[in-house]
Amino acid sequence: MIVLEPIGVVRGGRDETVDDDWGRSRARIDLDVARFGPDALAGLGDFSHAEVIFVFDRVGDDEIEFGARHPRGRMDWPKVGIFAQRGKNRPNRLGLCTCRIVAVEGTSLIVEGLDAVDGTPVLDIKPAMSGFQPRERLREPPWALEIMQAYW
């Protein structure tokens, strides 16, 4: 069994899980001050972006997908497996987002473009580093490009 304890929580930003227009969303990630001090975020402000791993905690057990579905229920897009899409109804409810760092303030990280809502548990924060990005061009099917047109 794997047990993960949130390192913090999302505060502010949006309070609804609407699919699009996340780019202007500004939120704060407050670390658990019982476990972390400001030194846990030391140096993070030197980076432009952070990768935030969080839990889709509002997805119920009956909403979890294990097989294939049409993304966003769009029948004009192909039916693809849950691991071929980024929907929130994942077996382990894990979300991952690369967002812009606005500021580091004590035990809080202010970000823009985090597609997690107010109250979302945060499991980890990592600096976005070019050395960990793909070394070759990404390949994506047309539906995946279309789904992102209004996302940010």
SULKA-V123164 format. One record per helix or strand. SS is the DSSP state (@ for helix, = for strand). FROM is the first residue (numbers start at 1). TO is the last residue. Records with the same first field share a line. If there is no record, write none. Layout:
# SULKA-V123164
SS: FROM-TO ; FROM-TO
This chain:
# SULKA-V123164
=: 8-12 ; 26-31 ; 49-55 ; 68-70 ; 79-81 ; 94-105 ; 108-112 ; 121-127
@: 38-41 ; 44-46 ; 61-63 ; 71-73 ; 82-84 ; 130-132 ; 142-147
